[in-house]
Amino acid sequence: MIPAAVVVAAMAAFWAGGPQAAGETIAEITVHGNVVTTDDEVRRLAGLELGMPVTAQTIGEATARLRAAKKFDTVEVRKRFASIEDPTKIAIVIIVNEGPVHIERTTDPDHPARVVKNRGPSLMVLPIFDSEDAYGFSYGARFALPDPLGRQSRISFPLTWGGERLAAVEFDKRLERTRLVRFTGGIGVSQRTNPFFDEHDTRERIWARAEREFLKGVRIGATAGWDHVRFGGSGDPDDISANLARAGTDLIVDTRLDPMLAHNAVYGRASVEHLRFGGTSANRFELDGRGYIGLFGQNVLVLRSYKADADAPLPPYLKILFGGIGTVRGFRSGSAAGDTMVAESAEVLVPLTSPLNIARLGVSAFVDAGTVYDKGQRFADQRLEKGVGGSVWVTATFIRMSVAVAHGLGGSTRVHVGGTVSF
């Protein structure tokens, strides 16, 4: 009888791809995940047979042969013990993924249907519903081709109308075997109305972004892009037509499991972006820090501090907008604009439903403060606007909605609506 400790140690060594025991042979071959390709065909493609000797190269060579067959999206070959009593008997487990399949009818009465692998990506259509406080309600659809560039990739074609008119081609690719989280980018044209200047902002854009996770919850990103901006459009002498080149990097620390209902977590983002426009340039900086402190029960205190700044005056189409859900509630989004903005807030989130529910409903109470001003002015000379109020919010797997009623001290009472439906 082999001692249990020896068996456990041997299994751990094999799990990690440790040294081979003398005289190992294949006693069992199991195939999982195949739908169209038969088990015998998978074994043949892998070049494995019962009774074959197992060497240090067996697993790698079988994996390479299966991938070279071009029949599977993913392939994994694992080595296991077939017997505790005889460690030389090896079980090979083959796990394959053939990708999307469908059922076809045939004219054979003995086999009226068959399973067939899809030959090309299927076009998906997803609705877009988005409400942004500054620009209003946008609606449309996103047409998407899943996995056109391998697993975890997507090419999509968003089309929206309403608050933002958008037509674009976007790509998204996630890498599974490195810490590089994702590549994104695209090309498109959009138009919306700037709420402060009351001018159309039309942009033809091309952009790309890469993100890499260095540690759990810590990632760095780099973004580059080019815009052709038309700001105005009424034919006035003040209308702007300019090219804008952008390149920047950012560092994000995010320990939240759920961005909407985080508990004892932090979020921080620091970014710098170099901008070239109209024969001149500027650097724009942004700091955003949030702390989520668990109180009694499910209640959470959220503290936020935010600053955006530039080292040179910015043109109107790059000015930072003040007011609304993102800054100081109680003031109309776009009620002011400038090169620098400072804002802070404290909010208590009170969930009203069980954390086990798919959809979560809750209320909150908050106080906001902030100001915006142009380059050359001092923060000490600015009036700090304050707002107080409460909100009702709902969050689910793909829905984020909130309605806030806030009173701006020295101002008016406003209703702010924000939300998105994403898939």
Buried (B, 14 or more C-beta within 10 A) or exposed (E): EEEEEEBEEBBEEBEEEEEBBEEBBBBBBBBEBBEBBEEEBBBBBBEBEEEBEBEEEBBEBBBBBBBEBEBBBBBBBBBEBBEEEEBBBBBBBBBBBBBEEEEEEEEEEEEEEEEEBEEEBEEEEBEBBBBBBBBBBBBBEBBBBBBEBEBEBBBBBBBBEBBBBBBBBBBBBBBEEEEBBBBBBBBBEBBBBBBBBEBBBBBBBBBBBBBBBEEEBBBBBEBBBBBBBBBBBEEEEEEBEBEBEBBBBBBBBBBBEEEBBBBEBBBBBBBEBBBBBEEEEBEBBBBBBBBBBEEEEBBBEBBBBBBBBBEEBBBBBBBBBBBBBBBBBBBBBBBBBBBBBBBBBEBBBBBEEEEEEEEBEBEBEBBBBBBBBEBEBEEEEBEEBBBBBBBBBBBBEEEBBBBBBBBBBEBEEBEBBBBBBEE
